[in-house]
């Protein structure tokens, strides 16, 4: 067992200065010398630095009014910045999609295949970034690291404007993808620190709903950029329409990165806007997650467990197939224009697609709030409109009214997105152990990147204007995704039933102890003899396989 400081043993030491000032982490002067030197404290959850986190708390119920007040305080400080970050991330990674009708392709002398490749190389950079980001999140302050990456990707967005050839654009796109690869795992990690399982699903959903808002904002910015004078070889205008679009997005990203580093907390234990009592309440609120906040030690056994976990590969296959629609994010302006609309109309016609995403994600999060253990069923039902729409885009005859094609295109936005959003919180809430959680987030993002990398490649010029081959691939992938969701739900439900049966069959105290929500820590005493202290298992950084009290959400 791992030792913890005596001051954190749960004894009544209110007169000590420790309870007057909570330490930001366990590496403080309160640690015994031997423990501090070998850094065993890094194996413990940082929440144990707060007073009252050891001992049993069966009767320690939080005041509902106080808990709601803390949740509201967290929401008002955390969510606006998360919304801003994810809106900008979606704008940044899809800048070439919006710029494609503003002169980006001819100004950079790109072929159709080269333009598709730029979408692929972005996600190659994102894929490469996942293990480095996971390791950095384990070792570094989460919010500070995210802000630093935002600053860099603001720079690389601006670099699009001065890059003059295909090779330079490939390099910029890969570097941009590498920097932006931290956003999704970072947001999942942050939400797991501050919110319980149901709240996490809702807030991750609200955050990813910003994809829809980003599409709306992108449409208006592109419309404004189109209204600027167009650059030609004869008129001497130095800034092209697509460059204005990218400059605006770059500056917005830079501003948000500065605000983020100044005001966003790395964890509840060092949130300056919370009082000491509110920090304790924030930690106790997420007890139902059956996992702690974070540890600062990379644990190889958890990494191995993560990459040998069957559910991780179901999630990976699902999200890879779900992102077969990712090429639409690069091609959407060209798709709408091929329906028969001019450039000015096209800049605005993607706005309803964003509104559809906002609507369906909002509706799905409402369902999740009503039925918090129904992620699988909610995901399956949301595929109905998108499967119908993909079928229409595939099967409608040539010469059909362009409005019918446009409405079917909008219908695609009503499915798949909620399932992907729910899978983000689902993999977080079905995984325990900080290193294991970070690794499986990275695995999810690797699969996401693979899907996004290949998806631009089937939008070839020979398939235009109806693009039946891409629509056939998307239709088939939707059907496969539904089957994978049902398989995942069956697997997790089976694991829960196995644990319930084993717990019911436990007869001895030793067997029953395995299913308890409490474990033991050994504290080094002054005479060298260890003292055992009762502590919640979620603070021991156990994996979901180790903690038999853990149950998987469905």
LINFENVEN-V463652 format. One record per pair of residues at least 6 apart in sequence whose C-alpha atoms are under 6 Angstrom apart, sorted by the first residue. I is the first residue (numbers start at 1). J is the second residue. D is the distance in whole Angstrom. If there is no record, write none. Layout:
[[I & J & D] [I & J & D]]
//
This chain:
[[1 & 521 & 6] [1 & 522 & 6] [3 & 522 & 5] [3 & 523 & 4] [4 & 523 & 5] [5 & 31 & 5] [9 & 54 & 6] [10 & 52 & 5] [10 & 54 & 5] [10 & 55 & 6] [22 & 50 & 6] [23 & 49 & 6] [24 & 269 & 6] [24 & 270 & 5] [25 & 46 & 5] [25 & 49 & 6] [26 & 49 & 6] [42 & 295 & 6] [42 & 296 & 5] [42 & 297 & 5] [43 & 297 & 6] [44 & 295 & 6] [44 & 540 & 6] [45 & 294 & 5] [45 & 295 & 5] [45 & 539 & 5] [54 & 535 & 5] [55 & 534 & 5] [55 & 535 & 5] [83 & 207 & 5] [87 & 210 & 5] [87 & 211 & 6] [87 & 214 & 5] [90 & 211 & 6] [91 & 214 & 6] [97 & 330 & 4] [97 & 331 & 6] [99 & 242 & 5] [102 & 241 & 6] [102 & 242 & 5] [104 & 242 & 6] [108 & 165 & 6] [116 & 456 & 5] [120 & 453 & 4] [121 & 174 & 5] [122 & 173 & 5] [122 & 174 & 5] [122 & 177 & 5] [123 & 177 & 6] [123 & 449 & 5] [123 & 453 & 5] [125 & 174 & 4] [125 & 177 & 5] [125 & 178 & 4] [126 & 177 & 4] [126 & 178 & 4] [126 & 181 & 5] [127 & 446 & 5] [127 & 449 & 5] [129 & 178 & 5] [129 & 181 & 6] [130 & 442 & 5] [133 & 182 & 6] [134 & 438 & 5] [138 & 296 & 5] [139 & 296 & 5] [141 & 266 & 6] [142 & 266 & 5] [143 & 266 & 5] [144 & 261 & 6] [147 & 257 & 5] [147 & 260 & 6] [147 & 261 & 5] [149 & 179 & 5] [150 & 257 & 5] [151 & 254 & 6] [151 & 257 & 6] [153 & 176 & 5] [153 & 179 & 6] [154 & 250 & 5] [154 & 253 & 5] [154 & 254 & 5] [156 & 176 & 6] [157 & 250 & 6] [158 & 247 & 6] [158 & 250 & 6] [161 & 243 & 5] [185 & 441 & 6] [191 & 200 & 6] [193 & 293 & 5] [195 & 286 & 6] [196 & 286 & 5] [196 & 289 & 6] [197 & 289 & 6] [198 & 372 & 6] [201 & 425 & 5] [202 & 365 & 5] [205 & 421 & 6] [209 & 358 & 5] [209 & 361 & 6] [212 & 354 & 4] [212 & 355 & 6] [212 & 357 & 5] [212 & 358 & 5] [213 & 354 & 6] [215 & 354 & 5] [216 & 351 & 4] [216 & 354 & 5] [219 & 347 & 5] [219 & 348 & 5] [219 & 351 & 6] [222 & 347 & 6] [223 & 347 & 5] [225 & 241 & 5] [225 & 245 & 6] [226 & 241 & 6] [231 & 237 & 5] [231 & 240 & 5] [265 & 271 & 5] [268 & 279 & 6] [269 & 279 & 6] [290 & 538 & 5] [291 & 432 & 6] [291 & 538 & 4] [292 & 538 & 5] [292 & 539 & 5] [298 & 435 & 6] [302 & 435 & 6] [302 & 436 & 5] [303 & 436 & 5] [306 & 436 & 5] [316 & 444 & 5] [316 & 447 & 5] [318 & 481 & 6] [319 & 448 & 6] [320 & 447 & 5] [320 & 448 & 5] [320 & 451 & 4] [321 & 477 & 6] [323 & 451 & 5] [323 & 452 & 5] [324 & 451 & 5] [324 & 455 & 5] [326 & 452 & 5] [326 & 455 & 6] [327 & 455 & 5] [327 & 456 & 4] [337 & 346 & 6] [338 & 465 & 6] [339 & 402 & 5] [353 & 410 & 5] [356 & 413 & 6] [357 & 413 & 5] [360 & 414 & 6] [361 & 418 & 5] [373 & 553 & 6] [373 & 554 & 5] [374 & 554 & 6] [375 & 554 & 6] [379 & 419 & 4] [380 & 482 & 6] [382 & 415 & 5] [383 & 415 & 5] [383 & 416 & 6] [386 & 411 & 6] [386 & 412 & 4] [386 & 414 & 6] [386 & 415 & 5] [389 & 408 & 5] [389 & 411 & 5] [389 & 412 & 6] [390 & 475 & 5] [394 & 468 & 5] [394 & 471 & 5] [430 & 552 & 5] [431 & 437 & 6] [431 & 544 & 6] [432 & 543 & 4] [432 & 544 & 5] [433 & 541 & 5] [433 & 542 & 5] [433 & 543 & 4] [458 & 470 & 6] [489 & 554 & 6] [496 & 551 & 6] [506 & 512 & 6] [515 & 548 & 5] [515 & 549 & 5] [517 & 536 & 6] [517 & 537 & 6] [517 & 549 & 6] [518 & 535 & 5] [518 & 536 & 4] [518 & 537 & 5] [519 & 534 & 6] [519 & 535 & 5] [519 & 536 & 6] [519 & 537 & 5] [520 & 533 & 6] [520 & 534 & 5] [520 & 535 & 6] [521 & 532 & 5] [521 & 533 & 5] [522 & 530 & 6] [522 & 531 & 5] [522 & 532 & 4] [523 & 530 & 5] [523 & 531 & 5] [524 & 530 & 5] [544 & 550 & 6]]
//
